[in-house]
Amino acid sequence: MSETPAVGGDFARLWREARFDGMECLNARFQRHSYAPHTHETYVVGVITAGTELYRCRGVERVAQAGQVVVLNPEVLHDGRPAADGYAYRMFYPSLALFEQAMADALGRSVVPHFSATELDDPELFQALRGLHHGLEGPYREPLRTDTEALRAFTALALRHGDLTARPREVGREPAAIRRARDYLDAHLDGAVELADLAEVAGLSRFHLLRVFRAAVGTTPHGYLTDRRVAQAKRLLAGPLPLADVALACGFCDQAHFNRVFKGRVGVSPGQYRRGSNPVQDPAAVAA
C-alpha cells in the first residue's frame, strides 16, 4: 500500500487487490493537486465522498459532487482538479476481465458494460461502493464478505447503468441448493469460506446463489455465517475456553474482530456475555 503524505491538504493512498485481478484502489483527498489529461486501460469507478471535483471528459467540462458515483469507460481521456472546496473520493480501477467475469456470472454470457453517463445519482449504489472500498482498506478481510460485496456492487453498477439489454434470470425456489449451501456454511464456522466454493457446492453461479439465498433465508451467505458463528460463540462462552480461543474456534480473525462483531449482534462484549452482566443495568454505566 502506497501512501502520499498530506501536503497542502492533499492526501492519497493507493493499493492493488490481487483478489480482483490486480485492481487498483485509491483513497484520496485533494485541495491542490490537478491531474494532467490521461487515460486508463481499466474502468474508473468511484464515489465522491466530500467536496466537488471538476474534470474535462470527452471534450466537455464536467462536475462531480459529494454523494455521486463516477464511472468512466476504459481509454477515455480525462483530467481532474479540485473546486474551491476541494474534494475527497474513493476510486476503483477494475479491469475489463473483472467485469466480463461478473457479467458471465450474472447473465450467463461474456459481455462488458458500456457507460454513457459519467456522474450517477444512485444513493444505494453509492453506499455499496463506499462500503466495499472501506472494507478493502480495513484490517479484516473475510473472503466471503469481500467477494459478496464486490460482486453485488459491480454487478449492480453494470445492470443499472451499463447499457445492457440482457437481464438476470428470475429468482426461483432452489431448496436443495440452499440446503447444500447452509450445510456447507455450518460445517465451516471455524475457517475462511470462499464464495466460489460455496456456489460450486450449491450448484449455482455466484450471483444467482446470492439472490436465491437472500430470498430464501433473508440474509446473505456471509450474514448467515456470521450469525451462526455468534451462536456458536455463545455456546463456547459457557465453557472454560479463553476468549481468544473462542474467537479462533468461531472463525474470527482475532479477539478484536470477535469483540466488534459479537457486540454488534448481541449488544454486549463476549466478556460481558460470559459474566452475565448487562452494562445498561450497571450503575456506573447509567451514571456515565
C-alpha positions in Angstrom: 0.0 0.0 0.0 1.5 3.3 -1.1 0.6 6.5 0.8 1.4 10.1 -0.2 2.0 12.3 2.8 -0.5 15.2 3.2 0.8 18.3 1.6 -1.3 21.5 1.5 -4.3 19.5 2.5 -3.7 16.7 -0.1 -3.6 13.0 0.8 -3.6 9.8 -1.3 -3.3 6.1 -0.5 -3.1 3.6 -3.4 -3.0 -0.2 -3.3 -3.7 -3.2 -5.5 -6.1 -6.0 -4.9 -4.7 -9.3 -6.1 -8.0 -11.0 -5.4 -9.7 -8.8 -8.0 -7.3 -9.2 -11.0 -4.9 -6.7 -9.5 -7.5 -3.9 -9.3 -6.0 -0.6 -8.1 -7.8 1.2 -5.3 -7.3 4.9 -4.4 -8.4 6.8 -1.3 -7.6 10.5 -1.8 -8.4 14.0 -0.7 -7.2 16.9 -2.9 -7.1 20.6 -2.3 -4.4 21.5 -4.7 -3.5 18.5 -6.9 -4.6 18.6 -10.6 -4.4 15.6 -12.9 -2.9 16.0 -16.4 -5.1 14.6 -19.2 -4.7 10.8 -19.1 -6.4 7.5 -19.8 -6.8 4.2 -18.0 -6.8 0.7 -19.6 -9.4 -0.2 -16.9 -12.7 1.2 -16.0 -12.8 4.1 -13.5 -15.4 3.6 -10.8 -15.7 5.6 -7.6 -17.6 7.8 -5.2 -17.2 11.4 -4.3 -17.3 11.5 -0.5 -16.8 15.2 0.0 -16.5 18.4 -1.9 -16.5 18.9 -5.7 -14.2 17.6 -8.4 -14.0 19.4 -11.8 -12.8 17.5 -14.8 -12.8 17.5 -18.6 -14.0 14.4 -20.3 -14.9 13.8 -24.0 -14.2 17.5 -24.6 -16.8 18.6 -22.1 -16.2 20.3 -18.7 -18.0 18.2 -16.0 -18.7 18.4 -12.3 -18.8 15.6 -9.8 -20.2 16.3 -6.3 -20.3 14.6 -2.9 -22.8 11.8 -2.9 -22.4 10.9 -6.6 -21.0 7.8 -8.2 -18.5 8.4 -11.0 -17.8 6.0 -13.8 -15.6 6.1 -17.0 -15.1 3.5 -19.7 -11.6 2.3 -20.4 -9.3 4.5 -22.6 -11.4 7.7 -22.1 -9.2 10.8 -21.9 -9.9 12.9 -18.9 -8.2 15.1 -16.3 -9.3 16.2 -12.8 -8.9 19.1 -10.4 -10.5 20.4 -7.2 -13.1 23.1 -7.0 -12.6 25.8 -4.3 -13.8 23.4 -1.6 -11.5 20.6 -2.7 -12.8 17.0 -2.9 -12.3 13.5 -1.4 -13.0 10.3 -3.3 -12.6 6.6 -3.2 -11.8 5.0 -6.6 -11.6 1.6 -8.1 -9.9 0.7 -11.3 -11.5 -2.7 -12.3 -10.3 -4.5 -15.4 -12.4 -5.4 -18.4 -11.8 -9.1 -17.4 -13.2 -8.5 -14.0 -16.4 -7.0 -15.3 -16.6 -9.7 -18.0 -16.4 -12.4 -15.3 -19.1 -10.7 -13.2 -21.4 -10.4 -16.2 -20.8 -14.0 -17.2 -21.8 -14.9 -13.6 -24.9 -12.7 -13.6 -26.1 -13.1 -17.2 -24.7 -16.4 -18.4 -22.8 -14.7 -21.2 -19.5 -12.9 -21.6 -20.3 -9.2 -22.2 -18.9 -6.0 -20.9 -20.9 -2.9 -20.0 -20.6 0.5 -21.6 -21.5 3.5 -19.5 -23.0 6.5 -21.3 -23.4 8.7 -18.1 -20.4 9.7 -16.0 -22.0 11.1 -12.9 -24.7 8.9 -11.4 -27.2 9.8 -8.7 -27.8 6.4 -7.1 -27.7 6.5 -3.3 -27.9 2.7 -2.9 -25.0 2.1 -5.3 -23.0 4.9 -3.6 -23.3 3.2 -0.2 -22.4 -0.2 -1.7 -19.3 1.1 -3.4 -18.2 3.2 -0.4 -18.7 0.3 1.9 -16.8 -2.1 -0.4 -13.9 0.4 -0.6 -13.7 0.8 3.2 -13.8 -2.9 3.7 -10.9 -3.4 1.2 -8.9 -0.8 3.1 -9.7 -2.1 6.5 -7.9 -4.7 8.7 -10.4 -7.5 8.5 -10.6 -9.3 5.1 -13.2 -12.0 5.2 -13.2 -13.6 1.7 -16.9 -14.4 1.7 -17.9 -10.9 2.6 -15.4 -9.2 0.3 -16.4 -11.3 -2.7 -20.1 -10.8 -2.0 -19.9 -7.1 -1.6 -17.7 -6.7 -4.7 -19.9 -8.9 -6.9 -23.1 -7.2 -5.8 -21.7 -3.7 -6.2 -20.1 -4.0 -9.6 -23.0 -6.1 -10.9 -25.5 -3.5 -9.7 -23.5 -0.8 -11.4 -23.4 -2.7 -14.7 -27.0 -3.8 -14.7 -28.4 -0.4 -13.7 -26.2 1.9 -15.7 -24.2 -0.2 -18.2 -26.4 -0.1 -21.3 -27.0 -3.8 -21.2 -30.1 -5.4 -22.8 -29.7 -8.9 -21.2 -31.2 -9.4 -17.7 -30.6 -12.0 -15.0 -32.9 -14.9 -14.8 -35.8 -14.8 -12.3 -35.2 -15.8 -8.8 -36.9 -19.1 -8.1 -37.1 -21.6 -5.4 -33.9 -23.6 -5.0 -34.4 -25.5 -1.8 -31.8 -28.2 -2.5 -29.2 -25.7 -3.4 -29.9 -23.5 -0.4 -29.8 -26.6 1.9 -26.4 -27.6 0.5 -25.1 -24.0 0.9 -26.3 -23.8 4.5 -24.8 -27.2 5.4 -21.5 -26.1 3.9 -21.6 -22.9 6.0 -22.5 -24.8 9.1 -19.5 -27.1 8.6 -17.0 -24.2 8.1 -17.7 -21.9 11.1 -14.0 -22.0 12.1 -12.4 -21.1 8.8 -12.5 -18.8 5.7 -15.2 -19.5 3.2 -14.8 -18.6 -0.5 -17.9 -17.5 -2.4 -16.8 -19.5 -5.4 -16.5 -22.7 -3.4 -20.0 -22.1 -1.8 -21.5 -21.6 -5.3 -19.9 -24.8 -6.6 -21.3 -26.8 -3.6 -24.8 -25.2 -4.2 -24.6 -25.9 -8.0 -25.4 -22.2 -8.9 -23.5 -19.2 -10.2 -22.2 -16.9 -7.5 -24.6 -14.2 -8.5 -27.7 -16.4 -8.6 -26.7 -18.0 -5.3 -26.6 -14.6 -3.6 -30.1 -13.8 -4.9 -31.8 -17.0 -4.1 -30.1 -17.4 -0.7 -31.3 -13.9 0.4 -34.8 -14.7 -0.9 -35.0 -17.9 1.0 -33.0 -17.1 4.2 -33.5 -13.3 4.5 -29.8 -12.5 4.5 -26.6 -13.1 2.5 -24.5 -16.2 3.0 -22.0 -14.1 4.9 -24.7 -12.7 7.2 -25.9 -16.3 7.8 -22.4 -17.5 8.5 -21.8 -14.6 10.9 -25.0 -15.3 12.8 -24.1 -19.0 13.1 -20.6 -18.0 14.4 -22.0 -15.8 17.0 -24.4 -18.5 18.1 -21.5 -21.0 18.4 -19.5 -18.4 20.3 -22.4 -18.1 22.8 -22.2 -21.8 23.4 -18.5 -21.8 23.9 -18.6 -18.9 26.2 -20.4 -21.1 28.7 -17.3 -23.2 29.0 -13.7 -22.6 30.1 -12.1 -21.6 26.8 -10.2 -18.3 26.8 -11.8 -15.6 24.7 -9.0 -15.6 22.2 -9.5 -19.4 21.6 -13.3 -18.9 21.3 -12.6 -16.2 18.6 -10.4 -18.6 16.6 -12.8 -21.5 17.0 -15.6 -19.5 15.5 -13.6 -18.2 12.5 -12.9 -14.6 13.7 -9.6 -13.0 12.6 -8.6 -12.1 16.2 -10.2 -11.2 19.5 -10.7 -7.5 18.5 -12.7 -8.7 15.4 -14.6 -11.1 17.6 -15.5 -8.4 20.1 -16.7 -6.0 17.4 -18.9 -8.5 15.6 -20.3 -10.1 18.8 -21.2 -6.8 20.4 -22.8 -5.6 17.1 -25.2 -8.5 17.2 -25.6 -9.2 21.0 -25.3 -5.7 22.5 -22.5 -6.7 24.9 -19.0 -7.8 24.6 -18.1 -11.5 24.8 -16.6 -11.0 28.2 -19.7 -9.3 29.5 -21.8 -12.0 28.0 -19.7 -14.6 29.8 -20.1 -12.9 33.1 -23.9 -12.5 32.5 -23.6 -8.7 33.0 -25.7 -6.0 31.4 -24.0 -2.6 31.1 -27.3 -0.9 30.9 -28.1 -2.0 34.4 -24.6 -1.1 35.6 -25.0 1.9 37.9 -21.6 3.3 36.8 -22.7 3.0 33.1 -26.0 4.6 33.8 -24.4 7.5 35.6 -21.9 8.0 32.8 
